[in-house]
């Protein structure tokens, strides 16, 4: 049914901006303040979601055989020490998410038709999970980037399809996680939270005046909106409670930011180490990381060797032997970084389990083949998280299975009672 005119006008953003300020509070879904929860005895589950928006060379990534006895491809051989800790997938994609590079913001959303007029993104996997599990940590999620164009690209999107800018400063992340701030700074932050609360009070007073003139479906829609506002209030209360709590401590020194965009792999490695540190300190349970290869200029393959072109131009190799050689080198280094983070998650223990056993690590891309702008048969690898791994799950490449089926399985492993997400048709077969 078409929404009435007044209901269409009363958008969340218009109400909040009409109150005199824009509130950057993206999570408006099911939310229970952590301080009001009963303590759970279940061990925490985590997600690290990694994407390179130019993908990898498919012929070097996908195995030729399926099942548990597959022969590792050149790239997967780099992860050989963790063969039983990951599953590689072929034949997965997002239905109707085509258009080459325009799909990069849809990797965790599966929003259809990114090249169509009036396209609007939808909620990403990380934000959906955060809505459902509530703010059980100081930071509901962390959205990170490497060389990322913050204004235009992100893996993380709100329920209203609004981009959440990625953080690319390791020192800023360290400050958020570990530096308490002096009493004056804490008081200033509490004052800011109280100001936001007063804006919501004004907003509620204004909407009550609107309500007097509404009836029927308009009033129902307004009630739904007010419910969302009350959820924002709950989130503000929880933010205030977290602000009063002491932050965890760490023996690690403040990291030094890497600002040189040519140092792509060093920046990638640094952000992966920050994600691991966030999990170890339980600062968050969900981390996204976009390696923005599209925005990466000529970069260092090795300390004494630069690429001959920017990452994007290399990806359109046209079968050039030299460009393919450089891409293989770059892809192998990323696999080495992935093996490194898997190793660190294996070494760190929580009780009688490895941190990897409680952390799902997804590595993939919106690009099946950047050379041809193909968005099917996406390169997808999932490690850890307590799944039964050590296999190549292959699905029909002429009729790709929704990647969101894998997302549903991951949500369920996180403890989220979800039967659907995005374009899913159910959990992914063969993974449990």
C-alpha positions in Angstrom: 0.0 0.0 0.0 1.3 3.5 -0.9 2.2 5.4 2.2 0.1 8.6 2.9 1.6 11.9 2.0 2.3 13.0 5.6 4.0 9.6 6.4 6.2 9.9 3.4 7.3 13.3 4.6 8.1 12.3 8.2 11.5 10.6 7.5 13.9 9.9 10.3 16.5 12.1 8.9 14.2 15.0 8.2 12.9 14.9 11.8 16.3 14.8 13.3 17.7 17.5 11.1 14.6 19.5 11.7 15.4 19.5 15.4 18.5 21.5 14.6 21.1 18.8 14.4 21.9 15.6 12.5 22.4 12.7 14.9 24.9 10.1 13.6 23.2 7.2 15.4 22.7 4.5 12.8 21.6 1.5 14.9 17.9 1.9 15.6 16.8 -1.8 15.7 16.2 -4.2 18.5 18.4 -2.9 21.4 18.8 -3.8 25.0 21.3 -1.8 27.1 24.2 -4.0 28.1 24.0 -2.8 31.7 20.4 -4.0 32.0 21.1 -7.5 30.6 21.6 -10.7 32.5 25.1 -11.9 32.2 25.5 -14.7 29.7 27.6 -17.7 30.2 28.0 -18.4 26.4 31.4 -17.5 25.0 31.3 -14.5 22.8 31.2 -14.9 19.0 32.9 -12.4 16.7 33.1 -11.5 13.0 35.9 -10.0 11.0 34.6 -9.1 7.5 37.4 -8.2 5.0 37.0 -7.1 1.4 39.3 -6.0 -1.4 37.1 -4.1 -3.9 39.2 -5.3 -6.9 39.2 -8.9 -5.8 41.9 -11.4 -6.8 42.9 -13.3 -9.9 40.2 -16.1 -10.0 42.4 -18.7 -11.7 44.9 -18.5 -8.9 42.2 -18.5 -6.1 39.7 -21.2 -6.9 40.6 -24.9 -6.5 39.8 -27.2 -9.5 38.4 -30.0 -7.3 35.7 -29.8 -4.7 35.0 -31.4 -1.3 37.5 -32.1 1.4 40.1 -33.6 -0.8 40.5 -30.6 -3.0 44.0 -29.6 -4.2 44.9 -26.2 -2.9 45.2 -23.4 -5.5 48.3 -21.3 -5.5 46.7 -18.7 -3.3 45.2 -21.2 -0.9 48.5 -23.0 -0.6 49.7 -19.9 1.3 47.1 -20.7 3.9 48.1 -24.4 4.0 48.9 -24.3 7.8 45.2 -23.5 8.4 43.6 -25.8 5.8 41.3 -27.4 8.4 40.3 -23.9 9.7 38.8 -22.4 6.6 36.3 -23.2 3.8 36.6 -21.8 0.3 33.5 -21.2 -1.8 32.8 -20.9 -5.5 29.5 -20.2 -7.3 28.3 -17.5 -4.8 27.2 -13.9 -5.7 24.5 -11.3 -5.0 21.6 -11.6 -7.4 21.0 -8.4 -9.4 24.1 -6.8 -7.9 25.9 -6.0 -11.2 27.7 -3.1 -12.7 31.4 -3.6 -12.1 32.9 -1.2 -9.5 29.5 0.2 -8.5 28.9 -3.0 -6.5 31.7 -2.4 -4.0 29.3 -0.7 -1.5 26.9 -3.7 -1.7 29.3 -6.5 -0.6 27.7 -6.7 2.8 24.3 -5.4 1.9 23.3 -7.2 -1.3 21.2 -4.2 -2.3 20.0 -4.8 -5.9 20.5 -2.5 -8.9 23.4 -0.3 -7.7 23.6 1.3 -11.2 19.9 2.1 -11.4 18.5 5.6 -11.0 17.4 6.3 -7.5 19.4 3.4 -6.1 19.5 3.3 -2.3 21.6 1.0 -0.3 20.3 -1.0 2.6 21.6 -2.3 6.0 24.9 -4.1 6.0 25.6 -7.5 7.6 27.6 -5.9 10.5 25.0 -3.4 11.4 22.2 -6.0 11.2 24.1 -8.2 13.5 24.8 -5.3 15.9 21.1 -4.4 16.0 20.2 -7.9 17.0 22.8 -8.7 19.6 22.7 -5.2 21.2 25.6 -3.1 22.5 27.3 -5.8 24.6 30.7 -4.0 24.1 31.8 -0.4 24.3 31.9 -0.2 20.5 29.0 -2.0 18.8 31.1 -2.3 15.6 34.3 -1.0 14.1 34.4 0.0 10.4 38.0 0.2 9.1 39.6 1.0 5.8 42.9 0.9 4.0 43.5 3.7 1.5 39.7 4.2 1.5 37.8 7.0 -0.1 35.8 7.7 3.0 33.1 9.9 1.4 32.1 7.3 -1.2 33.1 3.8 -0.1 32.3 1.7 2.9 31.4 -1.8 3.9 29.1 -0.5 6.6 25.6 1.0 6.0 22.7 1.9 8.2 19.2 0.5 7.9 18.3 3.7 6.0 21.1 3.1 3.5 23.4 5.8 4.9 27.2 5.3 4.5 29.1 4.9 7.7 32.6 6.4 7.2 35.5 4.0 7.7 38.3 4.7 10.2 41.8 4.5 8.7 43.8 5.9 11.6 45.3 3.2 13.9 46.1 5.8 16.5 42.6 7.1 16.6 41.3 3.5 17.0 43.8 2.9 19.9 42.6 6.1 21.6 38.9 5.1 21.3 39.7 1.6 22.8 42.2 2.3 25.5 42.8 6.0 26.4 40.4 7.0 29.2 40.6 10.8 28.9 40.9 13.2 31.8 37.9 14.1 34.0 37.3 17.3 31.9 37.2 15.3 28.6 34.9 12.7 30.1 32.6 15.5 31.4 32.6 17.1 28.0 31.6 13.9 26.3 28.8 13.3 28.8 27.6 16.9 28.1 27.4 16.1 24.4 25.4 13.0 25.1 23.0 15.0 27.3 22.6 17.6 24.5 21.6 14.9 22.1 19.1 13.7 24.6 17.6 17.2 24.9 17.3 17.4 21.1 15.3 14.1 21.2 13.1 15.6 23.9 12.4 18.6 21.6 11.7 16.2 18.7 9.2 14.2 20.7 7.4 17.4 21.8 7.1 18.5 18.1 5.8 15.1 17.0 3.2 15.1 19.7 1.8 18.3 18.2 1.7 16.6 14.7 -0.1 13.6 16.2 -3.1 15.7 17.2 -3.9 16.2 13.6 -3.4 12.6 12.4 -5.6 9.6 12.3 -5.6 6.1 10.9 -2.5 4.9 9.1 -0.7 8.2 9.5 -0.9 7.8 13.3 0.4 4.2 13.0 3.4 5.3 10.9 4.1 8.1 13.3 4.0 5.7 16.3 6.5 3.5 14.5 8.8 6.4 14.0 8.5 7.4 17.7 9.4 3.8 18.6 12.7 4.3 16.7 13.3 7.6 18.5 12.9 5.8 21.8 15.4 3.2 20.7 17.9 6.0 20.0 17.2 7.3 23.6 18.1 3.8 24.9 21.3 3.8 22.9 22.2 7.2 24.3 21.7 6.0 27.8 23.9 3.0 27.2 26.6 5.3 25.6 26.5 7.4 28.8 26.9 4.3 31.0 29.9 3.1 28.9 31.4 6.6 29.2 31.4 6.2 33.0 33.2 2.8 32.8 36.9 2.4 32.8 38.4 1.4 29.5 40.5 -1.8 29.3 44.3 -1.5 29.5 47.0 -2.9 27.1 50.7 -3.2 27.2 51.0 -2.4 23.6 52.2 1.1 22.7 50.2 3.6 20.7 50.6 2.6 17.0 52.1 5.0 14.5 49.8 5.8 11.6 51.0 5.0 8.1 49.9 7.8 5.8 51.8 6.9 2.6 49.3 5.4 0.3 52.0 3.5 -1.5 52.5 1.3 1.6 49.3 -0.6 0.9 50.4 -3.9 2.5 51.9 -2.3 5.6 48.6 -0.4 6.2 46.6 -3.5 5.6 48.7 -5.4 8.1 48.3 -2.6 10.7 44.6 -2.5 10.4 44.3 -6.3 10.7 46.4 -6.1 13.9 44.0 -3.4 15.2 41.0 -5.6 14.6 42.7 -8.4 16.5 43.5 -6.1 19.4 39.8 -5.0 19.4 38.8 -8.6 19.8 41.4 -9.4 22.4 40.3 -6.5 24.6 36.6 -7.2 23.8 36.2 -3.6 22.7 33.9 -4.9 20.0 32.6 -8.2 18.5 32.2 -7.0 14.9 34.9 -5.5 12.6 34.7 -4.6 8.9 37.7 -3.8 6.8 37.7 -2.5 3.2 41.0 -2.5 1.4 40.2 0.2 -1.2 42.4 -1.1 -4.1 40.5 1.1 -6.5 41.8 4.2 -4.7 45.4 2.9 -4.4 47.9 4.5 -6.7 51.2 3.0 -7.7 52.3 1.0 -4.7 55.2 -0.9 -3.3 55.2 -4.6 -4.1 58.5 -4.9 -2.1 60.7 -2.3 -0.4 62.8 -1.9 -3.5 60.1 -2.4 -6.1 57.0 -0.3 -7.1 54.2 -1.4 -9.4 54.3 0.0 -12.9 50.7 1.3 -12.5 48.0 2.0 -10.0 46.0 -1.0 -8.6 42.9 -0.3 -10.7 44.8 -0.1 -14.0 46.7 -3.3 -13.1 43.4 -5.1 -12.5 42.4 -4.4 -16.1 45.4 -6.5 -17.2 44.0 -7.5 -20.6 46.2 -10.7 -20.3 49.4 -8.6 -20.1 52.0 -11.0 -18.7 53.7 -8.2 -16.7 50.5 -6.9 -15.1 49.4 -10.4 -14.2 52.7 -11.0 -12.6 52.4 -7.9 -10.4 48.8 -8.8 -9.5 49.8 -12.3 -8.5 52.5 -10.9 -6.3 50.0 -8.5 -4.7 47.4 -11.2 -4.2 49.9 -13.6 -2.6 50.9 -10.8 -0.2 47.3 -10.4 0.9 47.0 -14.2 1.4 50.2 -13.9 3.5 48.6 -11.2 5.6 45.4 -13.3 6.0 47.6 -16.3 7.1 49.3 -14.0 9.6 46.0 -12.8 11.3 44.7 -16.4 11.4 48.0 -17.4 13.1 47.6 -14.6 15.7 44.0 -15.6 16.4 45.1 -19.2 16.8 47.8 -18.3 19.3 45.6 -16.2 21.5 43.4 -18.2 23.8 40.2 -17.6 25.7 39.9 -20.2 28.3 40.2 -23.6 26.6 39.6 -22.3 23.1 41.6 -20.4 20.5 40.3 -16.9 19.6 40.0 -18.2 16.0 37.4 -20.7 17.2 35.1 -17.9 18.3 35.9 -15.5 15.4 34.5 -15.8 11.9 37.0 -14.3 9.4 35.4 -13.6 6.0 37.7 -12.7 3.1 36.1 -11.8 -0.2 35.2 -9.3 -2.8 32.4 -7.8 -4.8 34.5 -8.6 -7.9 34.6 -12.0 -9.4 36.9 -10.8 -12.1 38.0 -7.2 -12.1 39.5 -7.5 -15.6 36.1 -8.0 -17.1 34.0 -6.2 -14.4 32.3 -9.6 -13.6 30.3 -9.7 -10.4 29.5 -13.4 -10.3 31.4 -16.3 -8.8 32.9 -14.1 -6.1 36.1 -15.2 -4.4 34.9 -16.1 -0.8 36.7 -17.7 2.0 35.5 -18.2 5.6 37.8 -19.2 8.4 37.2 -20.0 12.1 34.1 -19.3 14.1 33.5 -22.9 15.1 32.3 -24.2 11.7 33.4 -27.5 10.3 36.0 -26.4 7.7 38.6 -27.9 5.5 36.6 -28.1 2.3 35.8 -26.4 -1.0 32.0 -25.9 -1.3 31.2 -25.4 -5.0 27.9 -24.3 -6.3 26.6 -23.9 -9.8 28.6 -21.2 -11.6 25.9 -20.7 -14.3 23.3 -20.0 -11.6 25.1 -18.6 -8.6 23.8 -19.2 -5.1 23.1 -16.1 -3.0 26.1 -15.0 -1.0 23.6 -13.9 1.6 22.9 -17.6 2.4 26.4 -17.7 3.9 25.6 -14.5 5.8 22.5 -16.1 7.3 24.7 -19.0 8.5 27.1 -16.5 10.0 24.4 -14.6 11.7 23.0 -17.8 13.3 26.5 -18.7 14.5 26.6 -15.2 16.2 23.5 -16.2 18.0 21.1 -14.1 16.0 17.8 -15.8 15.3 17.7 -14.8 11.6 16.2 -17.0 8.8 16.8 -14.4 6.1 19.1 -11.5 5.2 19.3 -9.5 2.0 18.7 -11.8 -1.0 19.1 -15.0 1.0 16.9 -18.1 0.4 18.0 -19.7 3.7 21.2 -20.8 5.4 24.0 -22.1 3.2 23.9 -25.8 2.6 26.9 -27.9 3.5 28.6 -25.6 5.9 27.4 -26.9 9.3 
